[in-house]
Amino acid sequence: MRDARASHPPLEDTMAPKVLIIFGTSYGRTEQYANWLADALRQLDAAPEVEVVSAQEVTEDQARAADSIIVGGSDYGGFLNGAPKLRKKIIPIMLEKKDKTAFYTVSFTGPYSKAFLDKQVAKSYTPALTEGRPVYHLRGGIDFSILSTAHKVALRGPVHAWLIGKNATDPNPAVTEMLECYKTGKSEHASPDQLEPLIEDIKAFL
């Protein structure tokens, strides 16, 4: 007589892995990338269960329940949005599953500022967690009409002076484009295509 249990694999073998995407955003682009990433993961052949939550709202229970955790933070002046909240209670949980974590930042310059942003990721989320893990720097955009007063002051003061100096000594397309948007008031570079390398890394550890 055939064992009926043979046709039913164990429950733990059929459950989809759980991916938690945590984002810290200033003007919405980092959240947009989080949603683009979630949509892409849900379309995989072996699709995981994906949850998207802000760094301000994520709970310890959500972090513990996840098999993999992806963290995204927007960079403004070297500070990654949401990082202080995560350091207190979420990062210790992430350390327990470090080999299934990945990180991304969103800024105007993106990969053109890789060396600087790599340091900010390690500083914000701790070297113990981020060392050896996938880290990607994605381009966002800027719209002067919606910036906070503090960001406007910084961009029209020390940041503008730095950009002029950078453009004179070590120019790159992102710096040139940012200087141009002081005239146009807006420049947008966010796109889901930039997530493709990150998605491949995530697929490898799902």
Backbone hydrogen bonds, N-H to C=O, Kabsch-Sander energy under -0.5 kcal/mol:
donor,donor_aa,acceptor,acceptor_aa,energy
4,A,2,R,-0.6
6,A,3,D,-1.9
7,S,4,A,-1.0
8,H,5,R,-1.3
13,D,10,P,-1.5
14,T,10,P,-0.7
14,T,11,L,-1.3
15,M,11,L,-1.2
19,V,17,P,-0.5
19,V,49,E,-3.4
20,L,68,S,-2.7
21,I,19,V,-0.5
21,I,51,E,-3.1
22,I,20,L,-0.6
22,I,70,I,-3.2
23,F,53,V,-1.9
24,G,72,G,-2.0
32,Q,28,G,-2.0
33,Y,29,R,-2.4
34,A,30,T,-1.8
35,N,31,E,-2.3
36,W,32,Q,-2.6
37,L,33,Y,-2.8
38,A,34,A,-2.3
39,D,35,N,-2.5
40,A,36,W,-2.2
41,L,37,L,-2.4
42,R,38,A,-2.2
43,Q,39,D,-0.8
43,Q,40,A,-0.7
44,L,41,L,-1.4
47,A,44,L,-0.7
47,A,45,D,-0.9
49,E,17,P,-2.9
50,V,48,P,-0.6
51,E,19,V,-2.5
53,V,21,I,-2.6
55,A,23,F,-2.8
57,E,54,S,-0.9
58,V,54,S,-1.8
63,A,59,T,-1.8
64,R,60,E,-2.5
65,A,61,D,-2.0
66,A,62,Q,-1.1
67,D,18,K,-2.2
68,S,18,K,-2.2
69,I,100,K,-1.9
70,I,20,L,-2.8
71,V,102,A,-2.3
72,G,22,I,-2.9
73,G,104,Y,-2.0
74,S,24,G,-1.9
75,D,106,V,-2.6
76,Y,74,S,-0.5
76,Y,79,F,-1.8
79,F,76,Y,-0.9
81,N,74,S,-2.4
81,N,79,F,-0.6
83,A,80,L,-1.9
86,L,82,G,-1.6
87,R,83,A,-2.3
88,K,84,P,-1.0
89,K,85,K,-0.9
90,I,86,L,-1.2
91,I,86,L,-2.6
93,I,89,K,-0.5
94,M,90,I,-2.2
95,L,91,I,-2.1
96,E,92,P,-0.6
96,E,93,I,-0.9
97,K,94,M,-1.6
98,K,95,L,-1.1
100,K,97,K,-2.4
101,T,98,K,-1.2
102,A,69,I,-1.3
103,F,134,P,-2.4
104,Y,71,V,-2.3
105,T,136,Y,-2.3
106,V,73,G,-1.7
107,S,138,L,-2.2
112,Y,109,T,-2.0
113,S,110,G,-2.2
114,K,111,P,-1.5
117,L,113,S,-2.8
118,D,114,K,-2.9
119,K,115,A,-1.4
120,Q,116,F,-1.6
121,V,117,L,-2.4
122,A,118,D,-2.1
123,K,119,K,-2.5
124,S,120,Q,-2.7
125,Y,121,V,-2.7
126,T,122,A,-1.1
129,L,126,T,-0.7
130,T,126,T,-2.1
131,E,127,P,-2.3
133,R,130,T,-2.2
136,Y,103,F,-2.1
138,L,105,T,-3.0
138,L,136,Y,-0.6
140,G,107,S,-2.6
142,I,187,S,-2.8
144,F,185,G,-2.3
146,I,143,D,-1.9
147,L,143,D,-0.6
147,L,144,F,-0.7
152,K,148,S,-2.4
153,V,149,T,-2.5
154,A,150,A,-2.1
155,L,151,H,-2.6
156,R,152,K,-2.1
157,G,153,V,-0.8
159,V,154,A,-2.3
160,H,154,A,-0.6
161,A,157,G,-2.0
162,W,158,P,-2.2
163,L,159,V,-2.6
164,I,160,H,-2.1
165,G,161,A,-2.0
166,K,162,W,-2.9
167,N,163,L,-2.7
168,A,164,I,-1.3
169,T,165,G,-1.7
170,D,166,K,-3.1
176,T,172,N,-2.1
177,E,173,P,-2.6
178,M,174,A,-2.2
179,L,175,V,-2.3
180,E,176,T,-1.8
181,C,177,E,-1.6
182,Y,178,M,-0.5
182,Y,179,L,-1.0
183,K,180,E,-1.7
184,T,180,E,-1.7
185,G,181,C,-2.7
187,S,142,I,-2.5
189,H,140,G,-2.3
194,Q,191,S,-1.3
195,L,192,P,-1.9
196,E,193,D,-1.5
199,I,195,L,-2.6
200,E,196,E,-2.0
201,D,197,P,-1.7
202,I,198,L,-2.4
203,K,199,I,-2.6
204,A,200,E,-1.2
205,F,201,D,-0.7
205,F,202,I,-1.2
206,L,202,I,-0.9
